[in-house]
Amino acid sequence: VFGSPLQFAHAWSDGVALCDLVAVLEGVGSGRVVSGGGITVLAGVNRAPKSAASCRHNLNKALDVLRNKRGMSRTHLFSEEAILAADASAALAVLEGVASAYKLSRHHSHG
C-alpha cells in the first residue's frame, strides 16, 4: 500500500513495475516476453537499474509495447521523463490507459 502519491510515483519511476505489468498483460506468447525462474518479464529489462539511463531504458521498453497496443490512449505514452521524475499524475495516467486498453476492471463478476 502506498502511503503517499510520492511513494506511488517512486514505485513506478524505475520502470521495473511497469515492465512487469506489461509482461503479465502481454503474456509469453507475444514474442516480447520471456519466462524463466518462475517469473515472466519483458526481454531486456534491467531488474535493478542504478542510473537514470537504465530507468529510462526500462520505461521505454514498456511504453514501446503500449504504443503498439490497440485501444491504448497515446496521450501519456511519451511521458517517460515525467514518470522518471516521479510525477504521480503521469504514472497514474499511463496506468489508467493500460486498464482501459486491456479492459481491466476493479469489479469482478461472481457467478
Disulfide bonds with the S-S distance in Angstrom:
none
